[in-house]
Amino acid sequence: MSDRSFLDWPFFDDHHRHLAEELDGWCAKNLPVDHSDVDQACKDLVAKLGAAGFLTYSAIDPDNPQPLDVRSLCLIRETLARHDGLADFAFAMQGLGTGAISFFGTPEQQQWLHKTRSGQALSAFALSEPRSGSDVANMDMQAVLDGDHYLLNGEKTWISNGGIADLYCVFARTGEAPGARGLSAFLVPAETPGLTVKERLEVIAPHPLATLSFKDVKIPATALIGQSGQGFKLSMAVLDVFRSTVGAAALGFARRALDETVNRVQNRELFGAPLFDLQMVQGHVAEMALDVDAAALLVYRAAWTKDNGADRVTREAAMAKLYATDRAQVVIDKAVQLHGGDGVRSGSVVEGLYREIRALRIYEGASDVQKVVIARQTLNG
């Protein structure tokens, strides 16, 4: 049983504690799922999470719009990740893919949220391109206004839910100014003519990822999310909220690794005694527990700060994402080491965690990018 004492921290209210317990019970009954067909697994997970009501936390309610509860988002991602990495992925994309619509969408655009919050539609966030991953301002994709519609041309890559999403939040260059000041965001339904899947991308922890091609994709001018030329600011505002939840997912992976390790060292005998009797092993376990708690403090500080009215939490979210993902990698590596040969056996829990954690140190701002963000925020006060 994973340590639950952190729920008593002052970051949380009673409804957060109730949510964590309710979701943990749901996970115990429904997870993990079969990962042999990731596309179908993600669709099924979204449907089940929607039916259970947990996707209502992923986006605002168009009929009663309130700010997103970032602490709830983090608790959900941590809990899902502890049980099944693909379940965390499925939930996370419902939030990230609709974040721009939640924060900046028109009432008409926000009607999509009824479907994504109920699990009837899958969403995706289409920002990265072959030539511009971390360097968003270097985007090539073009959106040209022609009367009452835009024409989109270009490619997006490493798009989570690519090929299975029902709607995409797509960022493109509209040219109001050079660099980051000339980007805009658009809501593009998946069935729009000219939008195709160019390539499915296989990664070490199987998730639905794709490169998307846009060839004269015609969308109405009303598909513009927010204001023209404000796409970079819009994307950063979305990431400002959801970046700390990536740290929460890493925290969930790390907690599971610690749980598996505690069970292993207590029950595995070496030289006639439990593995835990070795002081070196005790030292590793202590370091793992320390990293887990330190990561949790940073993650939930960022979430609490945002929930308590901070306009931006760029520094706090970057710290949470950087520390939690990097230290989760270390925690999981120690778990693999302490499991010995079983730790690298294909299909074991810690082997799966080892593959799952690596991508989190790259997407939504790689670790080195987070260091630049933290440094700039520190220098600018």
C-alpha positions in Angstrom: 0.0 0.0 0.0 1.5 3.3 -1.1 2.2 6.0 1.5 -0.9 8.2 1.9 0.4 10.5 4.6 1.0 13.3 2.1 -2.7 13.8 1.8 -2.7 15.3 5.3 -0.4 18.1 4.1 -2.0 21.6 4.2 -1.9 21.8 0.4 -5.1 19.8 0.3 -8.7 20.3 1.2 -11.1 17.5 2.2 -12.5 17.1 -1.3 -9.0 16.4 -2.6 -8.5 13.7 -0.1 -11.9 12.2 -1.0 -11.0 12.3 -4.7 -7.7 10.6 -4.1 -9.3 7.7 -2.1 -12.2 7.4 -4.6 -9.9 7.2 -7.6 -7.5 4.8 -5.9 -10.4 2.4 -5.3 -11.5 2.8 -8.9 -8.0 2.1 -10.1 -7.7 -1.1 -8.0 -10.8 -2.5 -9.8 -10.1 -1.3 -13.4 -6.3 -1.1 -13.8 -4.0 -2.0 -15.3 -5.4 -2.6 -18.8 -4.2 -4.7 -21.7 -1.6 -2.6 -23.6 -1.4 -4.9 -26.7 -3.6 -2.5 -28.7 -2.7 1.0 -27.4 -5.2 2.8 -29.7 -8.2 0.7 -28.4 -6.9 0.8 -24.9 -6.7 4.6 -24.8 -10.2 4.8 -26.3 -11.5 2.4 -23.7 -9.8 4.2 -20.9 -11.2 7.6 -21.9 -14.7 6.1 -22.1 -14.3 4.5 -18.6 -12.8 7.6 -17.0 -15.5 9.7 -18.5 -18.3 7.3 -17.3 -16.8 7.3 -13.8 -16.8 11.2 -13.7 -13.0 11.7 -13.4 -12.7 13.5 -16.8 -14.8 16.3 -15.4 -11.6 17.6 -13.8 -9.8 17.7 -17.1 -11.5 20.8 -18.5 -14.0 23.5 -17.5 -17.7 22.9 -17.5 -19.0 25.1 -20.3 -22.4 25.5 -18.4 -20.7 26.6 -15.2 -17.1 27.7 -16.0 -14.8 27.7 -13.0 -11.0 27.6 -13.0 -9.4 24.2 -13.2 -8.4 22.6 -9.9 -4.7 21.9 -10.5 -4.3 20.0 -7.3 -7.0 17.6 -8.4 -5.4 17.3 -11.8 -2.1 16.4 -10.1 -3.7 13.9 -7.7 -5.5 12.2 -10.5 -2.3 11.9 -12.7 -0.2 10.7 -9.7 -2.8 8.1 -8.8 -3.3 6.8 -12.4 0.4 6.7 -13.1 1.0 4.7 -9.9 -1.5 2.1 -11.3 -1.0 2.2 -15.1 1.0 4.6 -17.2 -1.3 4.4 -20.2 -4.3 5.4 -18.0 -2.3 8.5 -16.9 -1.6 9.2 -20.6 -5.2 8.9 -21.6 -6.4 11.3 -18.8 -3.6 13.8 -19.4 -4.3 14.3 -23.1 -8.0 15.1 -22.4 -6.7 18.0 -20.3 -3.8 19.2 -22.4 -5.6 18.8 -25.7 -8.5 21.0 -24.5 -6.6 23.4 -22.3 -6.6 26.2 -24.8 -10.3 25.8 -25.4 -11.0 25.8 -21.6 -9.0 29.0 -21.1 -9.5 30.9 -24.3 -12.2 29.2 -26.3 -15.5 30.8 -27.5 -18.8 29.4 -26.1 -19.2 27.6 -29.4 -15.8 26.0 -29.2 -16.3 25.0 -25.6 -19.2 22.8 -26.6 -16.6 20.2 -27.5 -15.8 20.0 -23.8 -19.1 18.3 -23.1 -17.8 15.4 -25.2 -14.2 15.3 -23.9 -15.3 15.6 -20.2 -17.7 12.7 -20.7 -15.2 10.5 -22.6 -17.1 10.7 -25.9 -14.3 12.4 -27.7 -10.5 12.3 -27.5 -8.4 15.4 -27.8 -4.8 16.3 -28.8 -2.3 19.2 -28.5 -0.5 19.7 -31.8 2.5 22.0 -31.1 5.7 20.2 -32.0 7.1 20.1 -35.6 10.0 18.3 -37.3 12.1 21.4 -37.1 10.8 23.0 -34.0 10.3 21.0 -30.8 11.5 23.0 -27.8 12.0 26.0 -30.1 8.3 26.8 -30.6 9.0 30.3 -32.1 10.7 28.5 -35.0 7.5 27.0 -36.2 7.0 26.4 -40.0 3.3 25.5 -40.3 1.3 28.2 -42.0 -2.3 29.4 -41.5 -3.4 31.8 -44.1 -6.6 33.8 -43.8 -8.7 33.8 -46.9 -12.0 35.5 -46.5 -14.0 33.7 -43.9 -11.7 30.7 -43.5 -8.1 29.7 -42.9 -5.9 27.3 -45.0 -3.5 25.2 -42.9 -0.3 23.7 -44.5 2.5 21.9 -42.8 3.3 19.1 -40.4 3.1 18.3 -36.8 5.0 15.5 -35.1 5.3 13.7 -31.8 1.6 14.4 -31.4 0.1 12.3 -28.5 -3.3 10.8 -29.5 -2.2 11.4 -33.1 -4.4 9.3 -35.3 -7.1 8.6 -32.7 -8.1 12.0 -31.5 -11.4 13.6 -32.5 -10.2 17.1 -32.2 -6.8 18.8 -32.3 -5.6 22.1 -30.9 -3.2 23.1 -33.7 -0.7 25.9 -33.6 0.4 27.6 -36.8 2.2 30.7 -38.1 -0.2 33.5 -39.0 2.5 36.1 -39.5 1.5 39.1 -37.5 5.1 39.5 -36.4 8.4 37.5 -36.5 9.0 34.6 -34.2 6.8 33.8 -31.3 4.6 36.8 -31.9 3.2 35.5 -35.2 1.6 32.3 -34.0 -2.1 31.4 -33.5 -4.1 28.5 -32.3 -7.0 26.7 -34.0 -9.5 24.0 -33.2 -9.4 21.4 -36.0 -11.8 18.4 -36.0 -10.0 15.2 -37.0 -12.3 14.5 -40.0 -11.4 17.8 -41.7 -10.3 17.1 -45.3 -6.6 17.4 -45.9 -5.6 16.4 -42.4 -4.0 13.0 -42.5 -1.7 10.8 -40.4 1.7 10.7 -42.2 3.4 8.3 -39.8 2.7 6.5 -36.6 5.6 6.7 -34.2 6.8 3.8 -32.1 8.4 4.6 -28.7 9.9 2.6 -25.8 6.7 2.9 -23.8 3.9 2.3 -26.3 1.6 5.2 -26.6 -0.4 6.5 -29.6 1.9 9.1 -31.3 1.9 10.3 -34.8 3.2 12.8 -37.4 0.3 14.7 -38.9 0.2 16.3 -42.4 -1.9 19.3 -43.2 -2.5 20.0 -46.9 -4.8 22.9 -47.7 -6.8 22.1 -44.6 -9.8 24.5 -44.7 -11.3 25.6 -41.4 -13.7 28.5 -40.7 -12.3 31.7 -39.2 -14.3 30.9 -36.1 -11.9 28.0 -35.5 -9.3 30.5 -34.2 -8.8 30.1 -30.5 -8.2 33.3 -28.7 -6.7 36.2 -30.7 -4.7 36.0 -33.8 -1.0 36.3 -33.1 -1.4 35.2 -29.5 -0.7 31.5 -30.0 2.6 31.4 -28.2 1.3 33.2 -25.1 -1.7 30.8 -25.2 0.4 27.7 -25.5 2.6 28.8 -22.6 -0.4 29.6 -20.4 -1.7 26.0 -21.1 1.7 24.5 -20.3 2.0 26.7 -17.2 -1.0 24.8 -15.8 -0.3 21.3 -17.1 3.5 21.2 -16.7 3.2 20.5 -12.9 0.9 17.6 -13.7 3.7 16.0 -15.6 5.7 16.1 -12.4 2.7 14.5 -10.7 2.7 11.6 -13.1 6.5 11.1 -12.5 5.7 11.2 -8.8 3.2 8.4 -9.3 5.8 6.3 -11.2 8.3 6.9 -8.4 5.9 6.0 -5.7 5.1 2.7 -7.4 8.8 2.0 -7.8 9.3 2.7 -4.1 6.4 0.4 -3.2 7.7 -2.4 -5.3 11.2 -2.0 -3.9 10.0 -2.0 -0.2 8.1 -5.2 -0.9 11.2 -6.7 -2.7 13.8 -6.0 0.0 11.5 -7.1 2.8 10.7 -10.5 1.2 13.9 -11.3 -0.8 16.5 -13.1 1.3 20.3 -12.7 0.7 22.9 -14.5 2.8 20.2 -15.9 5.1 18.5 -12.6 5.9 16.1 -10.1 4.3 17.8 -7.9 1.7 16.7 -4.9 3.7 19.1 -5.9 6.5 22.0 -4.7 4.4 22.9 -1.1 5.3 23.6 -0.3 1.6 20.1 -1.3 0.7 18.7 0.8 3.6 20.6 3.8 2.2 19.1 3.3 -1.3 15.6 3.0 0.1 16.1 6.2 2.3 17.3 8.1 -0.8 14.3 6.9 -2.8 11.8 8.0 -0.1 13.6 11.4 0.2 13.3 12.0 -3.5 9.6 11.0 -3.6 8.7 13.4 -0.7 10.8 16.3 -2.1 9.2 15.9 -5.5 5.7 15.8 -4.0 6.4 19.0 -2.1 7.4 20.8 -5.3 4.6 19.4 -7.3 1.9 20.3 -4.8 3.4 23.7 -4.0 3.1 24.6 -7.7 -0.5 23.3 -7.9 -1.5 25.0 -4.6 0.0 28.3 -5.7 -2.0 28.2 -9.0 -5.2 27.2 -7.3 -4.8 30.1 -4.8 -5.0 32.7 -7.5 -1.5 33.1 -8.9 -1.7 34.4 -12.5 1.4 32.5 -13.6 3.4 29.7 -11.9 6.1 29.4 -14.5 8.9 29.1 -12.0 7.1 26.8 -9.6 5.8 24.5 -12.4 9.2 24.3 -14.1 10.8 23.3 -10.8 8.2 20.7 -10.1 8.4 19.2 -13.6 12.3 19.2 -13.6 12.8 17.8 -10.2 10.0 15.3 -10.1 10.8 13.8 -13.6 14.6 13.7 -13.1 14.5 12.2 -9.6 11.8 9.7 -10.6 14.3 8.4 -13.2 16.8 7.9 -10.4 14.3 6.3 -8.0 13.2 3.9 -10.7 16.8 3.1 -11.7 17.5 2.1 -8.0 14.3 0.0 -8.0 15.6 -1.9 -11.1 19.0 -2.4 -9.5 17.5 -3.7 -6.2 15.3 -6.1 -8.2 18.4 -7.6 -9.8 17.7 -9.8 -12.8 14.0 -9.5 -12.3 14.3 -5.7 -12.7 15.2 -6.0 -16.4 12.8 -8.9 -17.1 10.4 -7.8 -19.9 6.9 -7.3 -18.4 7.9 -6.8 -14.8 6.5 -3.7 -13.1 9.8 -1.9 -12.6 10.9 -2.6 -16.1 7.7 -1.0 -17.3 8.3 2.0 -15.1 11.8 2.3 -16.5 10.4 2.7 -20.0 7.5 4.9 -19.0 9.6 7.5 -17.1 12.1 8.5 -19.8 9.7 10.4 -22.0 8.5 12.6 -19.2 11.9 14.3 -19.0 11.5 15.4 -22.6 7.9 16.3 -23.4 6.2 19.6 -22.3 9.7 21.1 -22.0 12.8 19.0 -21.7 14.8 19.1 -18.5 17.4 21.4 -19.9 14.7 23.8 -21.1 13.2 23.8 -17.6 16.6 24.9 -16.2 16.7 27.8 -18.6 13.1 28.8 -17.5 14.0 28.6 -13.8 17.2 30.6 -14.3 15.4 33.4 -16.2 12.6 33.5 -13.7 15.1 33.7 -10.9 17.2 36.4 -12.5 14.1 38.5 -13.4 12.7 38.2 -9.9 
